[in-house]
């Protein structure tokens, strides 16, 4: 039986492939979903990839994960830098939670250098394009095996 895992994506991530490809690469959101599901299957995970531009929906998914002890890989997008409500929901985690970013926030605008999520996450993977998700899923597998 596969272990249920959420891969949660915040605002504008559904526009991957067309949104600033010089920053976020050319892989479409559909391609991201397929890559996460494929690697998840190899790792024994039933990966559920979700995307929202709504802060409240992200908080509800984090509550569902906490209540169900569901591990999470999360790319909060712009919520990373200011959503204290999402941070408080992530802090309630009952399983590993790995923050992920396609680009390296520290190599970008100064406002992107602060993450309100990082302090309550198991760890953060950033700067490896879509590969950041693969690294995060592998790290999650290692955390769950430990």
C-alpha positions as CSV (number, residue, x, y, z in Angstrom):
1,X,0.0,0.0,0.0
2,X,1.3,3.4,-0.9
3,X,1.8,6.2,1.6
4,X,-0.3,9.3,0.9
5,X,1.7,12.5,0.2
6,X,0.5,16.0,-0.6
7,X,2.5,18.2,-3.0
8,X,1.0,21.6,-2.5
9,X,1.5,24.6,-4.8
10,X,0.7,28.2,-4.2
11,X,-0.1,31.1,-6.4
12,X,0.8,31.3,-10.0
13,X,2.4,27.8,-10.1
14,X,-0.4,26.5,-12.3
15,X,1.1,28.8,-15.0
16,X,4.4,27.0,-15.1
17,X,5.8,26.7,-18.6
18,X,4.4,30.1,-19.6
19,X,5.3,32.1,-16.5
20,X,8.8,33.7,-16.7
21,X,10.5,30.6,-18.2
22,X,13.9,32.2,-17.7
23,X,13.2,32.0,-13.9
24,X,10.9,28.9,-13.6
25,X,11.9,26.8,-16.6
26,X,9.9,25.5,-19.5
27,X,8.2,22.5,-17.8
28,X,4.4,22.9,-17.7
29,X,2.4,22.4,-14.6
30,X,1.1,19.2,-16.2
31,X,4.7,18.1,-16.6
32,X,5.4,18.9,-12.9
33,X,2.4,16.8,-11.8
34,X,3.5,13.9,-14.0
35,X,7.1,14.1,-12.7
36,X,5.9,14.1,-9.0
37,X,3.5,11.3,-9.5
38,X,6.1,9.1,-11.4
39,X,8.8,9.6,-8.7
40,X,6.2,9.2,-6.0
41,X,5.2,5.9,-7.3
42,X,8.8,4.7,-7.5
43,X,9.2,5.8,-3.8
44,X,6.0,4.0,-2.7
45,X,3.9,7.2,-2.4
46,X,0.4,8.0,-3.6
47,X,1.2,11.6,-4.5
48,X,-1.6,14.1,-4.7
49,X,-0.5,17.3,-6.4
50,X,-2.6,20.3,-5.8
51,X,-2.4,24.0,-6.8
52,X,-4.3,27.0,-5.6
53,X,-4.1,30.8,-5.8
54,X,-6.2,30.9,-2.6
55,X,-4.6,31.2,0.8
56,X,-7.6,29.8,2.6
57,X,-7.6,26.7,0.4
58,X,-3.9,26.1,1.1
59,X,-4.6,26.4,4.9
60,X,-7.4,23.9,4.6
61,X,-5.1,21.4,2.8
62,X,-2.5,21.9,5.5
63,X,-5.2,21.2,8.2
64,X,-6.2,18.0,6.3
65,X,-2.5,16.9,6.2
66,X,-2.1,17.6,9.9
67,X,-5.3,15.7,10.8
68,X,-4.4,12.8,8.5
69,X,-0.7,12.7,9.4
70,X,0.0,13.2,5.7
71,X,3.6,14.2,4.7
72,X,3.7,17.4,2.6
73,X,6.0,18.9,0.0
74,X,5.0,22.5,-0.3
75,X,5.8,25.3,-2.7
76,X,4.0,28.2,-1.1
77,X,4.9,30.6,-3.9
78,X,4.4,34.2,-2.9
79,X,2.7,33.1,0.4
80,X,6.2,32.1,1.5
81,X,7.0,35.6,2.4
82,X,4.0,36.9,4.3
83,X,1.3,34.3,5.1
84,X,1.3,33.9,8.8
85,X,-2.0,32.0,8.6
86,X,-0.3,29.5,6.4
87,X,2.7,29.4,8.6
88,X,0.5,28.6,11.6
89,X,-1.3,25.9,9.7
90,X,2.1,24.4,8.6
91,X,3.3,24.5,12.3
92,X,0.5,22.0,13.2
93,X,2.1,19.4,11.0
94,X,2.1,15.8,12.3
95,X,4.4,14.4,9.5
96,X,7.4,15.8,7.7
97,X,6.8,19.0,5.7
98,X,9.4,20.1,3.1
99,X,9.4,23.6,1.7
100,X,10.4,23.7,-2.0
101,X,11.2,26.5,-4.5
102,X,12.0,26.2,-8.2
103,X,14.3,29.2,-8.1
104,X,16.8,30.2,-5.5
105,X,15.0,32.9,-3.5
106,X,18.3,34.3,-2.2
107,X,19.5,35.0,-5.7
108,X,16.4,37.1,-6.4
109,X,14.7,40.3,-5.0
110,X,15.3,41.0,-1.4
111,X,11.6,40.5,-0.4
112,X,12.0,36.9,-1.4
113,X,14.8,36.3,1.1
114,X,12.4,35.8,4.0
115,X,10.3,32.6,4.5
116,X,7.8,32.5,7.2
117,X,7.4,28.8,6.5
118,X,11.0,27.7,6.8
119,X,11.1,27.8,10.6
120,X,8.3,25.2,10.9
121,X,9.4,23.0,8.0
122,X,11.4,19.9,8.2
123,X,13.7,21.4,5.6
124,X,13.9,23.5,2.4
125,X,15.0,22.6,-1.1
126,X,15.5,25.5,-3.5
127,X,17.1,26.5,-6.7
128,X,17.1,23.3,-8.7
129,X,14.2,24.0,-11.0
130,X,11.6,21.2,-11.2
131,X,14.3,19.0,-9.8
132,X,13.7,20.7,-6.4
133,X,10.5,18.7,-6.2
134,X,12.4,15.4,-6.9
135,X,14.9,16.2,-4.3
136,X,12.2,17.1,-1.8
137,X,10.3,13.8,-2.5
138,X,13.5,11.8,-2.0
139,X,14.3,13.7,1.2
140,X,10.7,13.0,2.4
141,X,11.3,9.2,1.7
142,X,14.5,9.4,3.8
143,X,12.7,11.2,6.6
144,X,9.9,8.6,6.7
145,X,12.4,5.7,6.6
146,X,14.4,7.2,9.5
